[in-house]
Amino acid sequence: MNFKKSMSVLIAVAFSASVAACGTESTMTQLPAGTDVNASAAASKYSKLANGAVIEGEMIVKLKPNAKASNAFKNGESVTALGGNDTGLLLVKSDSPMTNMSSNSNILWSEPNRVIKLPKETTKSADSVKDGVTAVASPLDALFAKQWAHKNSNSVEGWALAAKSGKNANVTIAIVDTGIDAKHPDLKAKILPGFDAYGKNQEGEDAQGHGTHCAGIAGAIHNDIGVAGYSVNSNLISVKVLGNDGSGTYAAVAAGILWAAKSKADIISMSLGGPSTSKALDDAVALAVKNDKLVAVAMGNDGNSSVSYPAGTVGSFSVGATDSADKIARFSQFGKHCAISAPGVDIMSTFPTYQSGMPAINYGSISGTSMATPGVAGLAALVKSVNPSLKAKDIQEILKKSADDLGDKGWDQYFGAGRINTLNAVKLALGQKIK
């Protein structure tokens, strides 16, 4: 899968400890309460590597129960705990060649750390300023008329029913991406402290822009300016796992998911992926599911049946993209793991209020399964807000049962259960019948 494009608000104080060794001392860093999983200087290195490429000198390992890193590594390796010491997941870096570590009696499994990237966004717009991106000249105009996705999804009617119900519980969405512009007028009132698994950017700026765009689709404030998100009153947490060029590592993504799995987030939205399976991603998503998080993940933009991860990971709620004619987007990947689809072509949303990787500031349009995924996450948050007793698996079933069936009757590999329908989803969440 060709991944190219696109979070962070707060990072805990760094904690470092030495791992006892007979010989050269190894260093141990804990995340969260850690610094970076990726060396910030290596951002350009990742951008030059292919998506899924093995990063030399880096391995992700899983310790056996009760095993200690200090016993496993004694040759000067740099060891980072992913998601805290209780996960048993470690990122190990060494100047010496590292291969499969299964012979180490302390290690359950090991795998190479790999590059992971944003999908290459695409668009049919003749006004495309940059590959997959369309700029908007008047960012503070009322842009709702440009949000065709809400018309197709019956969002206005759904929001009205939700408001009429008088139910509006607090729900939180974690955007696992490139960061969020926490000062954006359409987002700032919703931003909660987040986590930076990529570097040391404590300001939380999204220099790429992709994460801010996804955040707006999920939860832009209904405030009569700019755009409206699918959720009406959800909070947003930035979990930054990708750098300014939209590149990162499997280790950083796993650390971000693990952090979100332990956070107050109810929904996790990920518009990224790599072509290789990963036990680290499997473990991270499994913990999120165990902790009752709905994990929405983009299918990818290669327009074929290749599988991206974590979209193909067990437990993920994988999302395809549709266009304004309710056809499957030409770029949307498909397959048996597709759960549902949502609008993903020329999607108007927030851009950072400063110069970023986007061709404009404040607002603009992008196409991709990246845009469909936060739409599903936002609707999931809206559903939970009107019925907070719902579990993640219940919300998934509501979204699927309420979707408009497109393509072949019933589930199919292109649309999944169908294109999301906001009104129908709210009705089912409130115990009402749908046609």
Legacy VTK file of the C-alpha trace (Angstrom):
# vtk DataFile Version 3.0
C-alpha trace
ASCII
DATASET POLYDATA
POINTS 435 float
0.000 0.000 0.000
1.393 3.403 -0.934
1.316 5.553 2.171
2.409 9.138 1.996
0.567 11.829 4.014
-0.122 13.198 8.000
-0.933 14.413 16.488
0.323 15.634 20.153
-0.737 17.895 22.969
1.052 16.733 26.054
3.900 14.379 26.742
4.764 13.129 30.177
8.089 13.825 31.835
10.748 11.471 30.552
11.831 8.589 32.690
15.099 6.819 32.073
16.682 3.971 33.918
19.647 1.774 33.271
19.183 -1.914 32.661
21.605 -3.853 34.795
24.149 -5.692 32.726
27.311 -7.658 33.112
29.270 -6.005 30.349
28.035 -2.985 28.401
25.084 -1.215 30.005
21.822 -0.996 28.046
19.489 1.962 28.404
15.800 1.557 29.215
13.124 4.145 28.463
9.467 3.792 29.400
6.527 4.899 27.236
4.176 6.423 28.188
6.065 8.555 30.675
8.656 8.393 27.950
10.133 10.487 25.219
10.208 9.332 21.634
9.894 5.940 19.984
11.388 7.369 16.787
14.580 9.378 16.753
13.434 12.821 15.613
16.478 13.151 13.370
15.358 10.054 11.491
12.171 11.590 10.086
13.751 12.151 6.668
15.128 8.600 6.716
11.626 7.177 7.105
10.266 9.340 4.296
12.875 7.940 1.918
12.080 4.346 2.844
9.202 2.419 1.301
6.101 1.816 3.353
6.632 -1.416 5.279
10.418 -1.299 4.882
12.452 -2.897 7.670
14.365 -0.384 9.800
17.868 -1.686 10.287
19.010 -2.153 13.859
15.501 -2.050 15.351
13.335 -4.906 16.644
10.026 -5.054 18.497
9.977 -7.822 21.091
7.472 -9.272 23.524
8.826 -10.426 26.859
7.584 -13.641 28.389
5.441 -13.265 31.535
7.604 -12.257 34.519
10.682 -11.826 32.301
12.777 -8.683 32.733
14.382 -6.537 30.065
17.521 -6.388 32.187
17.942 -10.137 31.747
17.097 -10.112 28.055
19.473 -7.387 26.883
23.036 -6.991 28.125
24.996 -5.766 25.128
24.424 -2.024 25.128
21.058 -2.054 23.394
18.663 0.883 23.725
15.374 -0.491 25.065
12.039 1.361 25.083
8.933 -0.005 26.810
5.883 0.489 24.594
2.666 1.386 26.394
4.146 0.926 29.864
5.971 -1.935 31.543
2.810 -4.033 31.904
2.476 -4.684 28.149
5.749 -6.583 27.823
6.338 -4.882 24.462
9.763 -3.373 23.838
11.481 -1.501 21.031
15.110 -2.584 20.948
17.759 -0.639 19.024
21.314 -1.774 18.491
24.313 -0.835 16.380
24.958 -4.541 15.954
22.915 -6.694 13.548
19.782 -8.153 15.127
17.850 -11.143 13.816
15.077 -13.311 15.222
15.448 -13.414 18.997
13.373 -16.527 19.642
16.420 -18.269 21.080
16.468 -15.732 23.923
14.738 -17.466 26.850
13.225 -14.170 28.033
11.490 -13.359 24.755
8.103 -14.660 23.571
8.419 -13.312 20.028
10.245 -10.690 18.008
9.688 -8.859 14.737
11.523 -6.120 12.837
10.377 -2.545 13.315
9.023 -1.202 10.034
8.100 2.059 8.362
4.422 3.024 8.304
2.905 5.920 6.387
-0.254 7.824 5.611
-2.246 6.767 2.564
-1.533 8.785 -0.541
-4.684 10.901 -0.709
-6.380 11.140 -4.089
-8.981 13.427 -5.649
-11.019 13.869 -8.820
-11.106 17.629 -8.385
-9.783 19.643 -11.318
-8.804 22.324 -8.815
-6.312 20.087 -7.053
-3.455 22.191 -5.727
-1.451 19.282 -4.391
-1.868 15.562 -4.941
-5.191 14.757 -3.342
-5.788 18.181 -1.775
-7.962 21.135 -2.762
-7.500 24.572 -1.169
-10.360 26.824 -0.050
-9.986 30.561 -0.602
-12.442 31.819 2.021
-11.768 29.723 5.124
-14.215 31.463 7.449
-17.210 31.333 5.115
-20.093 29.055 6.076
-18.760 25.872 4.496
-21.489 23.447 5.456
-22.949 23.596 1.934
-19.680 22.075 0.713
-20.022 19.119 3.091
-21.971 16.829 0.768
-21.155 13.896 3.029
-23.654 15.035 5.645
-26.450 15.228 3.061
-25.812 11.683 1.890
-25.536 10.457 5.479
-28.718 12.205 6.706
-26.646 13.942 9.362
-28.825 17.021 9.894
-31.841 14.852 10.658
-29.720 12.664 12.916
-28.373 15.646 14.865
-31.905 16.997 15.279
-33.138 13.692 16.691
-30.148 13.488 19.038
-30.848 17.020 20.290
-34.552 16.272 20.716
-33.715 13.241 22.848
-32.050 15.509 25.403
-29.238 12.966 25.750
-25.719 14.234 25.223
-23.182 12.261 27.254
-19.507 13.131 27.130
-17.635 10.959 24.621
-13.971 11.149 23.604
-12.276 10.304 20.307
-8.541 9.630 20.019
-7.135 10.667 16.640
-4.017 8.551 16.050
-2.259 10.513 13.331
0.114 13.471 12.785
-1.239 15.695 15.554
-4.035 18.257 15.865
-3.924 22.046 15.678
-5.237 22.663 19.197
-5.795 26.375 18.480
-8.149 25.905 15.535
-11.446 27.760 16.241
-13.454 24.745 15.084
-11.549 22.371 17.392
-9.885 24.099 20.347
-12.822 23.874 22.763
-12.804 20.083 22.359
-9.105 19.272 22.688
-7.937 17.268 25.704
-4.296 16.517 26.626
-2.884 13.785 24.428
0.293 11.839 23.745
3.254 12.145 21.405
4.782 8.773 20.568
6.782 10.253 17.717
8.959 13.000 19.183
9.220 15.713 21.800
6.755 18.249 20.387
5.029 19.330 23.593
3.146 22.093 21.780
1.139 19.502 19.861
1.419 21.209 16.497
0.370 19.275 13.426
2.970 20.388 10.912
1.638 17.964 8.294
-2.091 18.787 8.512
-3.596 15.335 8.006
-4.473 14.784 11.667
-6.178 18.179 11.946
-8.267 17.393 8.870
-9.347 14.044 10.330
-10.154 15.679 13.683
-12.510 18.131 11.997
-14.378 15.381 10.160
-14.936 13.536 13.415
-15.704 16.409 15.727
-15.537 19.972 14.389
-17.693 22.187 16.591
-21.187 23.125 15.415
-20.541 26.843 15.874
-21.802 28.565 12.720
-18.319 28.948 11.260
-16.301 26.627 9.089
-17.418 22.998 9.090
-19.442 20.577 11.213
-18.139 17.226 12.453
-20.209 14.043 12.656
-20.214 14.105 16.441
-21.903 17.065 18.100
-20.160 17.345 21.438
-17.296 14.854 21.628
-13.853 15.640 22.984
-10.762 15.015 20.886
-7.419 13.586 21.978
-4.337 13.880 19.808
-2.122 10.798 19.673
0.825 11.718 17.476
2.505 8.719 15.865
3.630 10.169 12.524
6.066 12.948 11.685
5.808 16.044 9.544
6.245 14.018 6.366
3.530 11.519 7.298
6.039 8.771 8.059
6.530 6.815 11.259
7.131 3.318 12.551
5.124 0.316 13.631
6.595 0.743 17.123
5.311 4.318 17.387
1.844 3.344 16.155
1.705 0.438 18.608
2.762 2.779 21.437
0.065 5.263 20.418
-2.673 2.635 20.283
-1.599 1.231 23.656
-1.696 4.717 25.176
-5.156 5.359 23.713
-6.321 1.941 24.920
-5.514 2.995 28.494
-6.864 6.545 28.129
-10.351 7.994 28.599
-10.986 7.726 24.857
-14.083 5.766 23.831
-13.282 5.706 20.112
-9.929 5.370 18.345
-9.599 6.647 14.769
-6.595 5.683 12.627
-6.111 6.832 9.048
-2.757 5.170 8.378
-1.340 1.769 7.596
1.424 -0.488 6.386
1.528 -3.589 4.160
2.976 -6.006 6.719
1.296 -7.906 9.521
2.540 -7.123 13.009
2.176 -8.904 16.335
2.795 -5.558 18.047
-0.204 -4.015 16.291
-2.197 -7.177 17.054
-1.410 -6.798 20.767
-2.183 -3.079 20.776
-5.549 -3.390 19.028
-6.441 -6.391 21.208
-5.871 -4.312 24.353
-8.012 -1.496 22.953
-10.842 -3.923 22.191
-10.471 -5.534 25.625
-10.799 -2.048 27.154
-14.023 -1.436 25.184
-12.664 0.960 22.570
-14.088 1.034 19.058
-11.062 1.015 16.740
-11.879 2.556 13.337
-9.133 2.098 10.721
-8.794 3.199 7.087
-8.818 0.413 4.490
-6.255 2.217 2.297
-6.144 3.985 -1.066
-4.592 1.538 -3.524
-7.923 0.621 -5.122
-7.284 -3.115 -4.895
-7.700 -6.059 -2.527
-4.319 -5.706 -0.819
-4.560 -5.612 2.975
-3.209 -2.753 5.060
-2.476 -3.034 8.766
-3.920 -2.329 11.276
-7.026 -2.328 9.020
-6.539 -6.068 8.590
-5.863 -6.641 12.274
-8.441 -8.682 14.198
-10.619 -6.303 16.219
-10.297 -3.337 13.861
-13.468 -1.765 12.417
-12.190 -1.181 8.889
-13.606 1.598 6.720
-13.902 2.018 2.953
-14.743 5.244 1.094
-17.700 6.322 -1.048
-18.228 9.286 -3.370
-21.077 11.786 -3.672
-22.973 9.430 -6.013
-22.817 6.682 -3.367
-20.408 4.665 -5.488
-17.335 3.058 -4.026
-14.420 5.471 -4.390
-12.069 4.360 -7.148
-9.115 4.367 -4.736
-10.811 2.521 -1.853
-9.230 -0.829 -1.029
-11.619 -3.719 -0.552
-11.761 -7.189 0.923
-13.364 -9.507 3.436
-12.201 -7.339 6.348
-14.154 -4.264 5.171
-16.741 -3.562 7.893
-18.432 -0.399 6.647
-17.996 2.579 4.348
-18.389 6.350 4.630
-18.006 9.437 2.420
-14.368 9.934 1.477
-14.141 11.987 -1.731
-13.561 15.763 -1.682
-14.258 15.960 2.032
-14.239 19.494 3.408
-12.696 19.839 6.859
-10.210 21.706 8.998
-6.616 22.506 8.041
-4.107 23.910 10.557
-4.373 27.665 11.128
-0.670 27.981 10.300
1.388 26.903 7.319
1.623 23.110 7.193
1.874 20.354 4.635
-1.530 21.425 3.326
-1.763 24.005 0.476
-4.008 26.351 2.473
-4.783 27.294 6.054
-7.937 26.817 8.153
-10.040 24.690 5.755
-9.765 22.541 2.651
-10.763 19.269 0.977
-8.992 15.907 0.780
-10.067 12.544 -0.635
-9.223 9.149 0.818
-10.274 6.363 3.139
-8.452 8.579 5.650
-11.441 10.916 5.455
-14.064 8.159 5.653
-12.600 6.725 8.865
-13.019 9.749 11.186
-16.556 10.064 9.825
-17.278 6.606 11.204
-15.484 7.492 14.453
-17.508 10.691 14.806
-20.801 8.914 14.189
-19.815 6.225 16.700
-19.253 8.991 19.251
-22.653 10.523 18.468
-24.327 7.135 18.954
-22.638 6.626 22.314
-23.513 10.167 23.402
-27.251 9.427 23.159
-26.865 6.001 24.769
-23.716 5.901 26.925
-24.451 2.377 28.166
-23.582 0.973 24.738
-20.405 -1.087 24.474
-18.054 -0.742 21.509
-19.347 -3.970 19.944
-22.933 -2.681 20.307
-22.012 0.558 18.533
-20.400 -1.367 15.699
-23.573 -3.408 15.229
-25.713 -0.259 15.260
-23.529 1.389 12.623
-23.721 -1.692 10.406
-27.464 -2.281 10.841
-28.249 1.398 10.242
-26.049 1.764 7.145
-27.562 2.249 3.696
-27.017 -0.993 1.797
-25.104 -0.208 -1.401
-23.672 -2.565 -4.002
-24.619 -6.224 -3.646
-27.450 -6.917 -1.230
-26.184 -7.334 2.298
-22.508 -7.239 3.173
-20.017 -7.014 0.319
-16.268 -6.549 0.105
-16.483 -3.006 -1.279
-19.008 -1.240 0.965
-18.962 -3.631 3.907
-22.367 -3.334 5.584
-23.041 -0.145 3.607
-22.542 3.621 3.789
-23.147 5.151 7.223
-26.514 6.799 7.942
-26.504 9.246 10.861
-30.270 9.412 11.338
-30.736 5.647 11.315
-27.829 5.140 13.705
-29.250 7.618 16.222
-32.672 5.996 15.928
-31.297 2.553 16.750
-29.242 3.956 19.613
-32.439 5.434 21.058
-34.325 2.162 20.642
-36.387 3.365 17.689
-37.154 1.389 14.556
-35.802 2.214 11.114
-37.370 1.509 7.752
LINES 2 437
6 0 1 2 3 4 5
429 6 7 8 9 10 11 12 13 14 15 16 17 18 19 20 21 22 23 24 25 26 27 28 29 30 31 32 33 34 35 36 37 38 39 40 41 42 43 44 45 46 47 48 49 50 51 52 53 54 55 56 57 58 59 60 61 62 63 64 65 66 67 68 69 70 71 72 73 74 75 76 77 78 79 80 81 82 83 84 85 86 87 88 89 90 91 92 93 94 95 96 97 98 99 100 101 102 103 104 105 106 107 108 109 110 111 112 113 114 115 116 117 118 119 120 121 122 123 124 125 126 127 128 129 130 131 132 133 134 135 136 137 138 139 140 141 142 143 144 145 146 147 148 149 150 151 152 153 154 155 156 157 158 159 160 161 162 163 164 165 166 167 168 169 170 171 172 173 174 175 176 177 178 179 180 181 182 183 184 185 186 187 188 189 190 191 192 193 194 195 196 197 198 199 200 201 202 203 204 205 206 207 208 209 210 211 212 213 214 215 216 217 218 219 220 221 222 223 224 225 226 227 228 229 230 231 232 233 234 235 236 237 238 239 240 241 242 243 244 245 246 247 248 249 250 251 252 253 254 255 256 257 258 259 260 261 262 263 264 265 266 267 268 269 270 271 272 273 274 275 276 277 278 279 280 281 282 283 284 285 286 287 288 289 290 291 292 293 294 295 296 297 298 299 300 301 302 303 304 305 306 307 308 309 310 311 312 313 314 315 316 317 318 319 320 321 322 323 324 325 326 327 328 329 330 331 332 333 334 335 336 337 338 339 340 341 342 343 344 345 346 347 348 349 350 351 352 353 354 355 356 357 358 359 360 361 362 363 364 365 366 367 368 369 370 371 372 373 374 375 376 377 378 379 380 381 382 383 384 385 386 387 388 389 390 391 392 393 394 395 396 397 398 399 400 401 402 403 404 405 406 407 408 409 410 411 412 413 414 415 416 417 418 419 420 421 422 423 424 425 426 427 428 429 430 431 432 433 434
